[in-house]
Amino acid sequence: MKLSQYTLLFLSIFLVFSGLADTKSEVLGAAINEKIRMDEYVGRAVDEALEKLIVYDGGGEVLIDKEEAAEGFFLSLESSLGILDDKQAKERLRQYFPVMVILDYDGFYIRYARELSGEQGIVIEYVWTEKQYYVREDELTACRFEEGGTILLIDKTGLITGEKGTIRRMDYRELAGEEYEAFQREEPGSFLLSDEAFLAEKRNTVTRLIEDRLQYYCTEHNKIAVRLGIGYEFYFPDLDASEENRAIPEIGLLAVFQGYPLKGTRDIPYERFVLSGAYLRKESDSMEESGAR
């Protein structure tokens, strides 16, 4: 083979790989831009959801409106994506949310998809679970964590209150008082007698229960997704992955958004784990809310 032929062969190979590299670079650039755009849309939707999440009754009590929060979230996202008038696109978008969670002081609600048999065949509807309470149980007590340091305590043995099965709502710090010396003496290492241990136990209980339930619902959603023609496998991220994720707000929104194909990227999927809180503060006689991500 002549030198000129070798040169032509080399150039041909170079141009092929160069073209592939350019194509991959273009796709990667498009994916980055699309992810930035989607992050903005999701952030805007979260803000909208948090604004609708908390309402107050006539007495200033905090109430949770999970339906309004979820609808506010999706309405904002659909508006940003320009699909408000496209029923099919809206339905498809929601299928990429295997779970959405509304967090309350003492528990959480999960929004999930379920299949129902109707006149037109199998239909998908989105429903909420009953509240899943933050409960930690051992041989002595069943303890439901509530706002701040408040607990709903069931004294199984009577060691704490003197009577088996007594139910008492209290601040856990009360158990360090003289009234509960018998409990202090018998269970000096109880998490209820240490601020640090109490906060750690509450945090671990909350994250464990959320992870357990949401892993279950993500797995169930995979079965539905297959029948919907979605090849992506949904999963719930580990809440223990970072200290930031472990700081779960007492009132807030948690959502998993996965598998949504980014435009112009050859179906590179968009993935986002949202954990955002509505934090309350009181100024004079008014209550305000703010969100954080």
C-alpha positions in Angstrom: 0.0 0.0 0.0 1.3 3.4 -1.0 2.0 6.1 1.6 -0.8 8.2 0.2 -3.2 5.3 0.8 -2.0 5.0 4.4 -2.5 8.7 4.8 -6.1 8.5 3.4 -6.9 5.5 5.7 -5.6 7.4 8.7 -7.5 10.5 7.9 -10.7 8.5 7.4 -10.3 6.8 10.8 -9.4 10.1 12.5 -12.5 11.9 11.0 -14.8 9.0 12.1 -13.6 9.2 15.7 -13.4 13.0 15.6 -17.1 13.0 14.5 -18.1 10.7 17.3 -16.2 12.8 19.9 -17.9 16.0 18.6 -21.3 14.3 18.8 -20.7 13.1 22.3 -19.5 16.6 23.3 -22.7 18.1 21.9 -24.9 15.6 23.7 -23.0 16.2 27.0 -23.3 20.0 26.6 -27.1 19.7 25.8 -27.5 17.4 28.9 -25.8 19.9 31.2 -27.9 22.8 29.9 -31.1 20.8 30.1 -30.3 19.7 33.7 -29.7 23.3 34.7 -33.0 24.3 33.2 -34.8 21.4 34.9 -33.2 22.2 38.2 -34.6 25.7 37.9 -38.1 24.4 37.1 -38.1 21.9 40.0 -36.8 24.6 42.4 -39.6 26.9 41.3 -42.2 24.1 41.8 -40.9 23.3 45.3 -41.3 27.0 46.3 -44.9 26.9 45.0 -45.6 23.7 46.9 -44.2 25.1 50.2 -46.3 28.2 49.8 -49.4 26.0 49.7 -48.4 23.4 52.2 -49.0 25.4 55.4 -52.3 27.0 56.3 -53.6 28.3 59.6 -57.0 27.9 61.2 -58.8 30.7 63.0 -56.8 30.1 66.2 -53.4 30.3 64.5 -52.9 26.5 64.5 -50.7 25.1 61.8 -52.5 22.8 59.3 -51.0 20.8 56.5 -52.7 20.8 53.1 -50.9 18.0 51.2 -53.3 18.0 48.2 -52.8 21.7 47.5 -49.0 21.4 48.0 -48.8 18.5 45.5 -51.0 20.2 42.9 -49.1 23.4 43.3 -45.9 21.6 42.6 -47.1 19.8 39.5 -48.9 22.9 38.1 -45.8 24.9 38.4 -43.6 22.2 36.8 -46.1 21.7 33.9 -46.3 25.4 33.3 -42.5 25.7 33.1 -42.4 22.8 30.7 -45.1 24.3 28.6 -47.4 21.2 28.8 -50.4 22.7 30.7 -52.7 21.9 27.8 -51.2 18.5 26.9 -53.0 15.9 29.0 -50.9 13.0 27.8 -47.6 14.9 28.5 -48.9 15.8 32.0 -49.8 12.2 32.8 -46.4 11.1 31.5 -44.6 13.6 33.6 -46.2 12.4 36.8 -45.2 8.8 36.1 -41.6 9.8 36.7 -42.4 10.6 40.3 -42.5 7.2 42.0 -43.1 8.9 45.4 -43.8 12.3 46.9 -43.9 12.8 50.7 -45.4 15.5 52.9 -43.5 15.7 56.2 -45.3 16.7 59.4 -44.1 17.0 63.0 -45.0 13.5 64.0 -45.1 11.6 60.8 -45.4 11.7 57.0 -47.8 11.0 54.2 -46.8 9.2 51.0 -48.3 10.0 47.6 -48.0 7.0 45.3 -49.5 5.4 42.1 -51.8 2.4 42.2 -53.5 0.5 39.4 -57.3 0.1 39.3 -59.5 -1.9 37.0 -62.1 0.2 35.3 -64.5 0.0 32.4 -61.7 1.1 30.0 -59.2 -1.3 31.5 -56.4 -0.6 33.9 -56.1 3.0 35.1 -53.6 4.7 37.3 -54.6 6.9 40.2 -52.5 8.7 42.7 -53.4 8.4 46.4 -52.1 9.3 49.8 -51.3 6.8 52.6 -52.6 7.4 56.1 -50.1 9.2 58.2 -47.1 7.1 59.0 -46.1 8.0 62.6 -42.5 8.3 63.9 -42.7 5.5 66.5 -39.8 3.8 68.3 -40.6 0.8 70.4 -38.7 -1.4 72.9 -39.5 -3.7 75.8 -40.3 -0.8 78.2 -41.9 1.9 76.0 -43.5 2.8 72.7 -42.5 6.4 72.0 -44.0 8.5 69.2 -41.8 11.5 68.4 -43.7 14.8 67.9 -42.8 18.5 67.6 -39.5 19.4 69.2 -38.9 17.4 72.4 -42.6 16.4 72.8 -43.3 12.6 72.8 -46.4 10.5 73.2 -45.2 7.8 75.5 -46.8 4.4 76.3 -45.4 3.0 79.6 -45.6 -0.8 78.9 -44.2 -1.9 82.3 -45.2 0.9 84.6 -41.6 1.6 85.5 -42.0 5.3 84.5 -45.5 6.2 85.7 -46.2 3.4 88.1 -49.1 1.9 86.1 -48.7 -0.4 83.1 -50.0 0.8 79.8 -50.2 4.5 80.8 -50.2 6.9 77.8 -48.7 10.3 78.5 -47.8 13.2 76.2 -44.9 15.0 77.7 -41.5 16.7 77.0 -38.8 14.0 77.3 -36.8 16.3 79.5 -39.3 15.9 82.3 -38.0 12.4 82.8 -34.9 13.9 84.3 -37.0 15.2 87.2 -37.3 13.8 90.7 -40.7 12.2 89.9 -39.0 9.7 87.7 -36.1 8.6 89.9 -37.0 4.9 89.7 -36.8 5.1 85.9 -33.5 6.9 86.1 -32.1 4.4 88.5 -33.2 1.3 86.5 -32.5 2.7 83.0 -29.6 5.2 83.3 -28.6 4.7 79.7 -32.0 5.4 78.2 -32.1 7.7 75.2 -34.9 9.6 77.0 -32.4 10.8 79.7 -29.8 12.4 77.3 -30.3 15.3 75.0 -27.7 14.1 72.5 -29.1 10.5 72.6 -32.6 11.7 72.2 -31.9 13.8 69.1 -29.9 10.9 67.6 -32.6 8.4 68.3 -35.3 10.7 66.8 -33.2 11.4 63.7 -32.5 7.7 63.2 -36.1 6.7 63.7 -37.4 9.3 61.2 -34.8 8.4 58.5 -35.3 4.6 59.0 -39.0 4.8 58.7 -39.0 7.0 55.7 -36.3 4.9 53.9 -38.2 1.7 54.6 -41.6 2.9 53.3 -40.2 4.7 50.3 -38.0 1.9 49.2 -41.2 -0.2 49.2 -43.2 2.2 47.2 -40.4 2.8 44.7 -40.2 -0.9 44.1 -44.0 -1.1 43.6 -43.8 1.8 41.2 -41.3 -0.2 39.1 -44.0 -2.8 38.4 -46.3 -0.1 37.2 -43.6 1.6 35.1 -42.9 -1.6 33.2 -46.6 -1.8 32.1 -46.5 1.9 31.2 -43.5 1.2 28.9 -40.9 3.0 31.1 -37.6 1.1 31.1 -36.1 3.2 33.9 -35.8 1.4 37.3 -36.8 3.7 40.1 -35.1 3.7 43.4 -35.0 5.7 46.7 -31.7 7.4 47.6 -30.0 6.6 50.9 -30.9 9.3 53.4 -27.6 8.5 55.3 -25.6 9.5 52.3 -24.8 13.0 53.7 -25.3 15.0 56.8 -27.4 17.5 54.7 -29.9 14.8 53.8 -30.1 13.6 57.4 -31.3 17.1 58.5 -34.9 16.3 57.6 -37.3 19.2 58.2 -40.2 18.7 60.6 -42.6 20.2 58.1 -41.7 19.9 54.4 -41.7 18.1 51.1 -39.7 15.2 49.8 -39.9 13.9 46.3 -38.1 11.5 44.0 -38.0 12.6 40.3 -36.2 10.1 38.1 -36.0 8.8 34.5 -37.5 11.8 32.8 -35.7 12.1 29.3 -33.9 15.4 28.8 -34.5 17.1 25.5 -31.8 16.7 22.8 -29.7 14.3 24.8 -30.7 10.9 23.3 -32.9 10.2 26.3 -30.3 10.9 29.0 -32.5 10.7 32.1 -33.0 13.5 34.6 -32.7 12.6 38.3 -33.5 14.8 41.2 -34.0 14.0 44.9 -35.9 16.9 46.6 -35.9 17.5 50.3 -37.1 20.9 51.3 -38.6 22.3 54.5 -41.1 25.0 55.4 -39.7 26.7 58.5 -42.0 28.8 60.7 -41.1 31.8 62.7 -43.3 34.1 64.7 -42.9 37.9 64.5 -45.3 39.8 66.8 -48.7 38.3 66.2 -48.1 37.1 62.7 -46.7 33.8 61.4 -44.6 33.5 58.3 -43.1 30.6 56.3 -40.0 30.2 54.4 -38.5 27.4 52.3 -35.0 25.9 52.2 -33.3 23.4 49.9 
